[in-house]
Amino acid sequence: MTGTPILSVVVPTRNRADMLRLSLPRLFAQTLGPHAYEVIVVDDASDDDTQAVLRGFARDNLVATRLAVHGAAAAARNRALELARGDTLVFLDDDCLVEPDFLQRHAAAQARWPGSAVTGPIVEVVEPPAAPAPPRGRFAGWHRNPFPTGNVSVARAAILAAGGFDEEFTAYGWEDPEMFERLALRGLKRRYCAAVPVFHYKPAVTRRAFFDRIRLERDRGAMGALFYAKHPRFSVGWQTKQLGAIRLLDRLVNRLADLDGRLAAAAETGREPDSAWLRLLLVNHAEIDAGRRMWARLGPEKRAALRAAALRRTAN
């Protein structure tokens, strides 16, 4: 590829070869010329045919690399930062499908709002959109997430100045908002642009089963406690369900409804509860309880050290 691209599109992936077959063609059919952007796909130690898929898409503006050891999303994105040449980064997930002018609109939004993190709608779909730019409702995909790495653009210099993604987040959840905490402390603003949607493709047949969701929420709870330890503010505690009042309420509900016992019984029998309300209680309890355990495991000294390290990283 000759010249320096304007945009570097960062796509971490792991064992999602079929998703890449759907998402990459849309990224390579943009109204921006191929010289104006590069697509950096970081394979997080996949053991499916991801590498074969990437070889099939080989072109000048595709940068494909692979982590030898599974390192989670933060490590994959940091590897992309090392390779990126564009002044503006566009973060996408491997299951996000974009419109033909997606990158052109992100570039225009960055020119309009320099020094901002620009995000747009994330429209949940169970089928790939048939049209390149399908119709959608006025508020479809609206969200308040300030830094969703499924659809956000930001200056590469801002990410580097804030220290990159925190690789202590080794499981699912919270590395994105933690990144924005440090960006915001350095003065970066969030802008929402309805003109830059993505279509988040989650086939109905692959939606997470109950026990997969429990495992995921336990990871999310543990990483939430880590996030709160690094940034012990009310808003972070509320988002991650780590506030003392939330933990107290969970303990009361657990005592009344025996959530621990019900989870153990479900795991032993392999049968999820019939009640949607009970399933919701159990999913939330799994997250809150895992966060509480992680919080206790960290201890006061480690939490203080994490907070100090986060401040140093932001200030550098």
Secondary structure, 3 states (H helix, E strand, C coil): CCCCCCEEEEEEECCCHHHHHHHHHHHCCCCCCHHHEEEEEEEECCCCCHHHHHHHCCCCCEEEEEECCCCHHHHHHHHHHHHCCCCEEEECCCCEEECCCHHHHHHHHHHHCCCEEEECCEEEECCCCCCCCCCCCCCCCCCCCCCCCCCEEEEHHHHHHCCCCCCCCCCCCCHHHHHHHHHHHCCCEEEECCCCCEEEECCHHHCCCHHHHHHHHHHHHHHHHHHHHHCCCHHHHHHHCCCHHHHHHHHHHHHHHCHHHHHHHHHHHCCCCCCHHHHHHHHHHHHHHHHHHHHHHHHHHHHHHHHHHHHHHHHC
